């Protein structure tokens, strides 16, 4: 009313300032992490994994690549990869080459 703030109001403002600063730090760190992830490269040893399928679908609104394979007991399993469409396309091309070499190469 007269421009005076109670000790409680001052404490609340202080906490709000700290929370705002920490939220900004989290946003910056998240942005830096997310910028790095799409550029990360990886390789899959198709000979060792021996996959039988590669698929692309959505999982909770995020694109996902699935590599189906059989484990040593003959059970169906899958590797789930959250990767870009370009990476999926590269993996699909590698998979087609793997299948060709497995079944058609003499």
Rosetta silent file (secondary structure, phi, psi, omega in degrees, C-alpha in Angstrom):
SEQUENCE: XXXXXXXXXXXXXXXXXXXXXXXXXXXXXXXXXXXXXXXXXXXXXXXXXXXXXXXXXXXXXXXXXXXXXXXXXXXXXXXXXXXXXXXXXXXXXXXXXXXXXXXXXX
SCORE:     score description
SCORE:     0.000 S_00000001
   1 L     0.000  -42.884 -179.971    0.000    0.000    0.000 S_00000001
   2 L  -108.389   17.135  179.990    2.771    2.431    0.861 S_00000001
   3 L    84.919    4.265  177.549    5.451    0.787   -1.277 S_00000001
   4 L   -90.783  140.211  177.475    6.766   -1.315    1.556 S_00000001
   5 L  -110.665  139.911  177.692    7.336   -4.989    0.997 S_00000001
   6 L   -74.352  164.324  177.970    7.087   -7.543    3.698 S_00000001
   7 H   -60.246  -35.541  178.468    9.955   -9.896    4.378 S_00000001
   8 H   -64.791  -43.731  179.326    7.828  -12.666    2.877 S_00000001
   9 H   -63.738  -40.734  178.721    7.288  -10.686   -0.375 S_00000001
  10 H   -63.985  -42.437  178.991   11.014   -9.986   -0.668 S_00000001
  11 H   -64.316  -42.888  178.448   11.805  -13.661   -0.135 S_00000001
  12 H   -62.224  -44.781  178.046    9.231  -14.727   -2.749 S_00000001
  13 H   -61.761  -38.982  178.807   10.672  -12.272   -5.309 S_00000001
  14 H   -63.424  -45.688  178.181   14.153  -13.571   -4.571 S_00000001
  15 H   -64.565  -39.370  178.452   13.051  -17.171   -5.138 S_00000001
  16 H   -63.720  -37.469  177.116   11.212  -16.211   -8.326 S_00000001
  17 H   -65.269  -44.286  178.735   14.378  -14.554   -9.633 S_00000001
  18 H   -62.873  -45.231 -179.824   16.440  -17.645   -8.841 S_00000001
  19 H   -62.376  -43.155  179.179   13.856  -19.935  -10.483 S_00000001
  20 H   -62.196  -43.825  179.267   13.721  -17.740  -13.589 S_00000001
  21 H   -63.841  -43.529  179.379   17.523  -17.734  -13.882 S_00000001
  22 H   -65.843  -38.547  176.985   17.718  -21.518  -13.434 S_00000001
  23 H   -62.556  -38.822  177.174   14.966  -22.075  -16.031 S_00000001
  24 H   -66.394  -40.174  177.315   16.956  -19.975  -18.511 S_00000001
  25 H   -63.398  -42.655  178.674   20.094  -21.998  -17.764 S_00000001
  26 H   -62.023  -43.126  179.854   18.169  -25.237  -18.286 S_00000001
  27 H   -62.835  -40.521  178.820   16.790  -23.946  -21.603 S_00000001
  28 H   -66.408  -43.241  178.845   20.285  -23.006  -22.809 S_00000001
  29 H   -65.731  -39.586  177.855   21.744  -26.374  -21.808 S_00000001
  30 H   -64.206  -42.524  179.189   18.846  -28.218  -23.444 S_00000001
  31 H   -63.068  -43.095  179.022   19.279  -26.214  -26.638 S_00000001
  32 H   -64.596  -42.235  178.842   23.020  -26.963  -26.713 S_00000001
  33 H   -64.217  -46.122 -177.889   22.409  -30.674  -26.102 S_00000001
  34 H   -67.407  -28.964  177.883   19.697  -30.911  -28.742 S_00000001
  35 H   -70.460  -31.056 -178.117   21.870  -29.096  -31.285 S_00000001
  36 H   -79.848  -35.588 -172.983   24.626  -31.669  -30.810 S_00000001
  37 H   -59.314  -46.572 -177.471   22.502  -34.835  -30.976 S_00000001
  38 L   -62.879  -20.636 -178.714   21.413  -34.750  -34.634 S_00000001
  39 L   -88.965   -9.005  179.930   25.045  -34.505  -35.731 S_00000001
  40 L   -68.552  132.173 -177.617   26.131  -37.549  -33.757 S_00000001
  41 L  -104.772  154.963  176.420   27.018  -40.384  -36.110 S_00000001
  42 L  -153.186  161.289  179.108   26.807  -44.098  -35.478 S_00000001
  43 L  -128.737  151.669  177.281   27.272  -47.367  -37.303 S_00000001
  44 L  -123.256  131.536  177.077   25.491  -50.692  -36.985 S_00000001
  45 L   -85.547   94.487 -177.481   27.178  -54.025  -37.648 S_00000001
  46 H   -64.845  -31.589  178.873   24.424  -55.700  -39.664 S_00000001
  47 H   -62.608  -42.796 -179.293   26.418  -58.924  -39.904 S_00000001
  48 H   -74.793  -44.000 -178.395   26.506  -59.244  -36.120 S_00000001
  49 H   -71.836  -36.468 -178.878   22.958  -57.984  -35.482 S_00000001
  50 L    51.850   59.104 -177.769   21.496  -59.936  -38.433 S_00000001
  51 E   -73.307  156.182  175.725   18.289  -57.850  -38.641 S_00000001
  52 E  -111.883   -9.663  178.986   15.215  -58.966  -40.565 S_00000001
  53 E  -157.011  157.460  170.455   13.465  -55.575  -40.803 S_00000001
  54 E  -137.397  131.357 -176.481   13.849  -51.824  -40.556 S_00000001
  55 E  -136.369  156.497  176.833   10.824  -49.619  -39.965 S_00000001
  56 E  -125.359  127.106  176.307   10.031  -45.956  -39.376 S_00000001
  57 E  -152.779  177.286 -178.378    7.114  -44.887  -37.201 S_00000001
  58 E  -100.319  138.525  176.427    6.037  -42.305  -34.623 S_00000001
  59 E  -130.454  108.906 -177.412    6.383  -42.868  -30.869 S_00000001
  60 L    53.403   41.932  176.635    4.735  -40.218  -28.693 S_00000001
  61 L    81.727    2.499  179.344    5.043  -37.705  -31.504 S_00000001
  62 E  -114.495  136.315  177.896    8.717  -38.436  -32.190 S_00000001
  63 E   -68.170  141.371 -173.916    9.981  -40.273  -35.280 S_00000001
  64 E  -138.658  140.500  173.707   11.556  -43.607  -34.479 S_00000001
  65 E  -109.903  132.977 -179.042   13.509  -46.207  -36.430 S_00000001
  66 E  -119.285  130.210  173.832   13.166  -49.838  -35.398 S_00000001
  67 E  -109.902  112.723  178.615   15.548  -52.643  -36.365 S_00000001
  68 E   -86.927  140.328  179.310   13.980  -56.065  -35.832 S_00000001
  69 E  -154.550  167.462  174.256   16.225  -59.053  -35.142 S_00000001
  70 E  -104.489  134.167  176.397   16.270  -62.456  -33.445 S_00000001
  71 L   -79.283 -176.564 -175.316   18.388  -62.927  -30.340 S_00000001
  72 L   -65.044  -19.831  177.540   20.505  -66.050  -29.727 S_00000001
  73 L   -90.936   -1.725 -179.210   17.440  -67.870  -28.315 S_00000001
  74 L    86.825    7.660  177.882   15.392  -67.094  -31.431 S_00000001
  75 L   -80.846  143.907  177.813   13.205  -64.513  -29.675 S_00000001
  76 E   -73.833  131.632  177.912   12.133  -61.437  -31.628 S_00000001
  77 E  -136.287  171.217  175.792   13.800  -58.248  -30.404 S_00000001
  78 E  -149.874  146.244  170.311   14.263  -54.713  -31.684 S_00000001
  79 E   -97.244  131.876  178.738   16.672  -51.838  -31.443 S_00000001
  80 E  -108.591  125.056 -177.197   14.903  -48.470  -31.221 S_00000001
  81 E  -123.339  120.965  172.833   16.731  -45.486  -32.664 S_00000001
  82 L   -89.943   97.089 -175.140   15.545  -41.896  -32.399 S_00000001
  83 L  -136.666  167.724 -179.987   17.282  -40.557  -35.477 S_00000001
  84 L   -70.171  164.337  176.862   16.693  -38.161  -38.335 S_00000001
  85 H   -62.216  -38.582  179.059   14.962  -39.179  -41.554 S_00000001
  86 H   -61.138  -43.069  178.537   18.293  -38.843  -43.367 S_00000001
  87 H   -66.651  -40.550  177.035   19.938  -41.274  -40.944 S_00000001
  88 H   -59.534  -45.034 -179.565   16.997  -43.662  -41.279 S_00000001
  89 H   -62.044  -38.945  177.444   17.323  -43.545  -45.067 S_00000001
  90 H   -64.150  -44.112  178.589   21.053  -44.297  -44.805 S_00000001
  91 H   -64.011  -39.629  178.701   20.347  -47.239  -42.497 S_00000001
  92 H   -63.162  -40.811  177.361   17.639  -48.523  -44.844 S_00000001
  93 H   -64.703  -42.550  176.942   20.098  -48.391  -47.762 S_00000001
  94 H   -62.475  -38.245  179.273   22.712  -50.210  -45.652 S_00000001
  95 H   -65.608  -43.643  177.574   20.070  -52.789  -44.718 S_00000001
  96 H   -61.503  -40.811  177.949   19.129  -53.394  -48.365 S_00000001
  97 H   -64.636  -41.669  177.252   22.811  -53.855  -49.196 S_00000001
  98 H   -59.102  -47.221  179.847   23.167  -56.258  -46.262 S_00000001
  99 H   -62.898  -42.358  178.850   20.184  -58.318  -47.490 S_00000001
 100 H   -59.924  -48.486 -179.174   21.508  -58.356  -51.049 S_00000001
 101 H   -65.004  -33.514 -178.507   24.925  -59.550  -49.908 S_00000001
 102 H   -71.412  -41.191 -171.280   23.363  -62.135  -47.581 S_00000001
 103 H  -107.316  -21.618 -171.719   20.990  -63.715  -50.108 S_00000001
 104 L  -118.231  -17.997 -178.197   22.189  -62.859  -53.610 S_00000001
 105 L   -78.470  137.882 -177.957   25.938  -62.507  -53.525 S_00000001
 106 L   -98.832    0.000    0.000   27.790  -65.619  -54.612 S_00000001
